[in-house]
Amino acid sequence: MALLRTFLIFAAASGLQRVFASLNDSFTGAGVRAVFPGDGNYASASAAYNLRFTLEPAAVAYPSTPEEVSAIIQAGIDNNLQVVARGGGHSYVANGLGGKNGSLVIDMSSMKNIAVDSSSNTAIIETGNRLGDVALALNAAGRAMPHGTCSYVGIGGHSSFGGYGFTSRQWGLALDTIFAINAVLANGTIVRASEDSYPDLFWALKGAAPSFAITTSIEVNTYPAPSYAIVMEYTWSNMDYEIAAKSMYSFQNFSLAGPASPFSGELVITKGSQEGQVTFGFTGAWYGQKGSAVPTLQSWLDTMPTPTSSSLVGDGSYIDTVAQLSGKNLNTTQAADSTDTFYAKSLMTPEGDPMSFEACSAFMQYLATEGFSSNTNWFVEVELYGGPNSKIREIPNNATAFSRRDTLFTFQLYASSSNSLPPFPEEGFTFVDDMANSITSNMPATWNYGAYTNYIDDQLENWQTLYFNDNYPRLQSLKAQLDPNNVFMFPTSIKE
């Protein structure tokens, strides 16, 4: 028996060596730089942002052109490997490393060109760029686009799955700016997809791109950088959970009334200093007339207790608000990004069926009690998507693969280990799951809530419906047509 085990181990190792040799030959012939197991920089090349995951890809390849991406995909096919793209590398469940061992990773970090066309006010952005670098390049031309606040997040994955940011109520999601996508298909073919060319592929790429192709660049419409912008910050320390429930419910009513589109913001809930309390915060941004930021929010502030602190932050320029909301360098070449050890979930609440006061109360009570005793560092963000003046909701749910346009709030429910290092405490999973359950269990069984694919959750049940809703059957059909051999596969990829 021991001899058989030794033989199987030897055979497996020999097989892997043949795969590595074949990949190396293919990459050398195509002029592609790659890192393999055993190389000195393999550990850093295969490291996940979320340190809950330690994965071993077959190789990490670094293309600099679409033709090189095609060659890498072909090498993966020849060696029966599944292929994934990694942009910024911030997938919450390490999907950019395949979400499992043995995937071939195409790291896009060498493809960072940004070309702004001042005559058409469009831009071509390669998908190795990160959000901070995109913001700086567009701002230098007096332009901007909607995107998230985390400067180190890659534009490729961010725009593939939506791309919400503080300008989204005014301009839409990042994917809404895209009018063409340059990509490489599962058979190695290089295409430019738009509404006129490969329209079905274009539809799928705007909401579920990594399941269908490797995106090399996006072509986007841009907006004039606002002439005035400011960040608003309010904090209510040690708020009793009953008052916090009333505060969240009143913010929901305010949001349903439809604040002006240059306004957006989020509630930020963290641990209180004693059981039964939370720290309740609001961060907002205004991209309109100077002096109108606080008046836009005033009707909600009038329902609130006196804040512990409040301030307007920034010098009035658009790019300063991007920097203030990021909290990090926008130039991502100046310093390395940090890592974390965490578990996160999301919840997208339908605008047409908002949360009951009972659900708000149960949620805040849970945070004020279980959240006080949790051995994790946690936060909750309640991001404002909808309301009558939101650009996001103007597009039908079936217009792109992104299916949750009728959302009022998107919750990000996030807990890190106490020191941000492994291991993540086992009870932390239940703690975060029950954050979401405290809301959903106090709503009708038919409540059509969703989840946000940029806050991807590898333990989410019924994820196909929660992420893609009625669009999932069409995505399955297109997967069968465009990637019948399942070349682009990871734990939450579209399944036939």
N, C-alpha and C positions, 0 to 999 in steps of 0.2 A: 504493500500500500504506500509506504514511504517512497519507494522507487517511482511509483506511478505519479505521485504528487510532485516529485522533483522533475520528472519528465514533462509534466504539464506546465510547470513554472518555466522550465527552459524553453518549451515550445512557444509559450505566450511571449516570453522575452524576445525570442528570435523573430516572431511575427512583428512585434513592435519595432524592432531594429530595421526590418525590411521596409515598414511603413515610413519610418524616419528617413531612411536612405532614399526612398522614392520621392518623398516630399522635398528633401534637400536638393535632389537632382532637378526636380521641377522648378523650385524656387531659384536655384542658381542659374538655370537656363533662361528664366524670365527676368533675372536681375532683381529679385525680390529679397529684401532682408528678412530674416526669420530667426526666432529663438526656439530652441528645442529643450526637452527635458535633459538635464545634465549640464546644460550651459550655465556659466557663472551668473548670468543675469536672468535665468529662468524664474527664480522665486519672485523677483520684483515684476517681471513681465506678466506673471500669472496671478498676481495678488488681486484680491477682490476689495472693493471699497467697503462692503459690509463684511467684517471679519468673522461673522458667523459661518462664512463659506470659505473652505480651503479646497480648491479645485486644481486638477492637473490636465490642462489642455494638451492635445497631441502636438501642437505648435502654435506660436503666435507670430503671424506674418504682418509685415508693415508695407503695404503698397503705397505708391506715390502717384499712380495713374489708374483710370478705369481699366485699361488693358491689363495691368498687373492684378487688379481685383479679379478679372476674368480668369487669368492664369491660376490664381490661388484656388478659386472655386473649382476649376477643372482638375487641379491636383487633388482636391478633397474628394471629388467624384471618383477619380481613378483609384483612390485608396479607401473608398467606402466610408468616408468620414462625414459627419454632419458639420455644417459650417455656420458660424455666427459672426456678426459684426460687433465691434466695440468702438464706440465713439468716445465719450467722456469716461465711460466705465462705471457709472453711478447706478446701474440697475440695482434695486434694493435686494434682489435675490440672485445676483451674479449671472443674469441671463447673457450679459456681454462676454462671459467666459463659457457659455453653453449651458449654465445651470447644472452641469454634471461633468464628470471626467471624460476625457477623450475627444472633445470637440476641436475643430480647427478654427482658431480665432483670427479674424481679419481686423487688425487694429488700424483705425483710420487716422491716427494722430499725425501722419506725415502729409495728409491732404488738408491743407489749411488755407487755401487761397480764398480771398473774398474780393469780388469785382463788383463795384458799384457803377451803374450806368446813370449818369446825371441827366441824360436826355429823356430817359423813360422812367426814371426814379424806381428802377428795379435793381436787384442784386443777385449774383450767383455766389452761393456760399457752399464751400466744400464741407463735408460732414465730419472732418477732423477738428473743426472749430468748436470752441466752447462759448457759452453765452456771453461771458464778459468780453471776450475778444470780438464777438459779433457786435455787441453794443458799442464798443469803442470805434470799430471800423465804420459802422453806419453813421455814428454821431459826427465823425470827422468830415463826413459829406453832408451834414445837416439833416440826416435821415434817422429813422428808427423803425422797429417792428415789435410786435408783442412777443414776449417770452418771459420765462420765469426769473426768479431773483438769484438763484445760486450760480455764481459766475463760473464755476468749474464744470458745470453740467454740459454735456455735449449737445450741440444743436441737432444732430442726426436723430438720436433716440427721442429727444424732447419734442421735436416737431412731428416725429412719426406717430406719437401717441396722444397728441393734442397740443400741449404747450401753453398752459395758462400762466398769465402774469398780471401785474397790477394795471397794465394798459388794456387788458383783454375785454373789459366791458365797453371800451371805446373802439377798439380795433379788431377784436376777435381773438381766436387762438393763434398760436404760431403757424399751425398747419393751414389756417384760413388765408394766409398771405401767399401760399405756394401756388404758382400757376404751371409749373413743370418740375419734374423730378428726373434726374439722370441716375440710372441704376443699372445693375448687372443682374440678370435673371439666373435661375437655378441651372440652366444649361450653358451659362457663360456668355450669353448674348448681351451686348451693351445696347441700352434703349434710352430714349427720352420720352417719358410718359406725360401726357397732358389730357385735357378734356377732348382734344381732337385726335390724339395719337395714343393708342393703348389705353382707351378710357376706362375699361374695367380694372386694369392694373392700377391706373392713377387713383381710382376710387378706393381700392384696397390699401394702397400705400399711404393714403391720408387717414391714418388711424390704426394700421396694423402692419406697417412696412416690413419689419424684420422677418415676418413669416413668408414673405413673397420675393424679396430681392435684397441686394446690398445697395443702399443708396450712396452714391458718391458725391452728389451735390444737389442742392435745391435752388430753384429760381423763384424769387419772391418779389412781391410788390412791397414797397416801403412807404412810410408816412413821414411827413415833416416832423422833425423833433419839436415837441411843444415849446412855445416861447417862454412858458412859465410852468414850473412843477415844484411840488413841495410834499414832504412826508409828514403825516400827523401821527403822534404817539400819545396814547392815554393808558394809564395803569390804575387799577383799583386793587390795592393790596389787601390780602386777608378778607376777602368777601365771603360772607356766609352763603352756603350753597343755594338756599332758597332765593336770596337776592340775585345770585348768579343765574339761576334758572329764569327769573323774571327778566334779567338783563339780556340773555340770549334770545328769549322769546320776543322781547321788544325790538331787538336788532333784526329779527326775522320780519316783523311787521314793517319796520322801516325799509327793509330791502324789498319787500313785496310792493311797497308804494312807489318804487322806481326812482331812486336818486339819480341825478344827472350822470351821463356816461363818462365824463372826465373823472368821476370819482370811483374808487374801488378800495377794498380793504379786507381785513380779516380779523377775527377774534383770535386771541392767543391765550390759552388757558394752561397754567402750570400749577405746581403744588403750592398749597397754602402753608402758613407757619404752624397751624394746629389743625387737628382733625375737625372736619365739618366746614372747612374753609378752602377756597382756591384763590390763586392770584389771577385776576381777570384783566386782560389787556386788549387793546385795539390798536392795530397799525393800519394806517390808510395812506393813500396817495391821491393827489389832485393834479390834473393836467389841464387846467382851464385858466380862467381869469384870476389874476392876483387878488387876494382878499376874499375869495369866494369859497375857500376850502372849508373852513370851520362852519360858516353858515349852511353849507350843504349838509353837514352832519348834525346841525343844531337840534333838529326835531327829535333825534334819538338821544342826544346828550341831555335834553330836557327831562327825559324819563329816568335818567341815571343818577346815582349818588354822586357827590362831589369826588372827582378822581384824586387819588393820592399824588399823581404827577401828570402833567400834560405838557406837550411842546410841539412846535413846528420845527422840523429838522431839514437842513439843507440850505444851499445858497440861491435857490430859485431856478437853477438850470436842470434840464431833463437828465443829463448824464450824471449829475450829482445825486438825484433820487435813485438812479440805478445802483450807484455805489453805496448809498446809505442803506438801501434795502438788502443789498448783497452782504454787507458786513465784511467783505473780503476784497482783495485786489481784483479789479476788473481785468488787468493784464495778467493772464494766468501763466505767463512764462516767468514771472518774477518770483514765484514761490510754489512749492509743491502743495497739493491739496492734502487735507487730513483724511483719516479713516474713522470708522465707527463700528460698534458691535450692537446691532439693533434688530428690532422687529417692528414692522409698520403695517397698518391697514388703512383703508380709505372708505368713505361713505359719501355718495352723491345723492342729495335729497331732491325730489322732484318739486319744481316750482308750483305745479298745479295741485300738489297734495303736500303742503308743508307740514313740518313737525308739530305735533300737539304740545300743549303746555306740559302735559304729563310726561311726554318723552323728554322734554328739556329738563324737567325736574329730576327724573330718574338718572339722566346722564350726569348732571351736576352733583347729585348726591353720591353717585358712584365715584366720581373723581375726587370728591372731598373726603371720602372715607377710605375706599380701597387705594386711591391714589396717594393718600397720606401715608399709608403703611407700606406701599410698594418699595422694593429695594432697587428700583430702576430710576433713571433720570428720564422723565417723560414730559411731553408737551402735546397739546392739541391745537391745530390750526383749523379755523372754520372760514374758508375762503368764499368770498362773494362772487359767484358766477353770473347770476341771473338778475331778475327784476325787469320791469317793462322797458328800460332804456339800454339793456345789454345787447351788444353786437353778437355775442355768442349764440343767443337764442333765436336770432333772425334766420339761421340756416336750418333746414329740416334735418331731423335725426338720421334720415337715410341718404342724405346728400353726399356723405363721405362715410368711411368705415367707423369714424368716431361717432358714437351713437347716443351720447347723453347731453344733448344740447339744451334740453328742457330742465337743466339742473339749476336750483337756486344756490345751494351751498355744497362745497366739497370739503369734507372733513379729512384731515391727515391726522391719524392717531399713531403716535411714535414713541417708542420707549427704548433707551439705550441701557447697556450694562452700566453699573455704577461708576466704572472707570473708563468706559468706552472700549475696553479690551475684552477678549474672550475669557471665560465662557459667558454666553448670555444666559441668565437664570431661567430655569425651566418654567417657573411660575409666571415669568414675564409674558409668555405666550397667552396664557389664560387671561392675564390682566388686560392685555390689549384687545383680545377677542371680545371680552365682556364690556369693554368701552362701547364697542359697536352694538353689542347685544342689548345694552341698557336703552338704546334708542329704538332699535328695530322691534324689540319685544313689547314696546309700548305703542306700537303703531299697528294698523290692521294687517292681517296675514297677506292681503293682496297689495300691500304698499310696494310700488314699483320703484324702489331705490336702486342705485347702481354703485359701481366702484370705478376708480380712476387708474388706468393702466400705467401712468407714470409713477404711481405709488404701488408698484406691483407686489402682490402677496402670494407666496408659494403655498400657503396653507388655506387659501380661500376656496370654500365649496361653491359649486355652481358658478365658477368664475366666467364661463363662457357667456352666460346670460348677464351677469353683473357687469362685465366689461363691455360686451358688444350687443347685448339685448337682441332686438329683431334683426340685426345685421349679420348675426353669426352664420345662419344657413347660407347666405350669399358668399360669405368669406370661405366657408367650407367648399363650396362649389368651385370657387376661383382657385383655392389651394390645389384641388385635384387637377385643374387644368394647367396651372402655372408651375407647380412644384410637385408632380406626381410621385417622385421618389423621396420626398420629404428631406431634401438636402438642407433646408433651413429649418432646423428643429431645436427647440429648447422647451423647458417644462410648461410654459404658458403660450407656446406658439399655436397657431390655428391647426386644428386636426381635421383631416378629411372626414 
